[in-house]
Amino acid sequence: MEYKVICALVLVSVLALSTLVETQSETCAMAPQERKNCGFPGVTASQCASKGCCFDDTILGVPWCFTPKTIDVPSEGTAFLHHAGV
């Protein structure tokens, strides 16, 4: 009987914790000064993409081939509370 109770408690705990889990995703949208170089001088867009990096050659003075920014994406069912500044 104790074994079943322990298993039930573990299952409930795992389900409760799984709702708090966030997944990570990547984006190329970031301020130019946030870019971290991922390429080399003369890198092409296809060479950059093959490394899993972002390419944008429209802004001079910043890396054109850069690592994507990691963002946290809440898992399904996770709610956020937003408090506006008063």
Secondary structure, 3 states (H helix, E strand, C coil): CHHHHHHHHHHHHHHHHHCCCEEEEEECCCCHHHCCECCCCCCCHHHHHHCCCEECCCCCCCCCEECCEEEEEECCCCCCCCCCCC
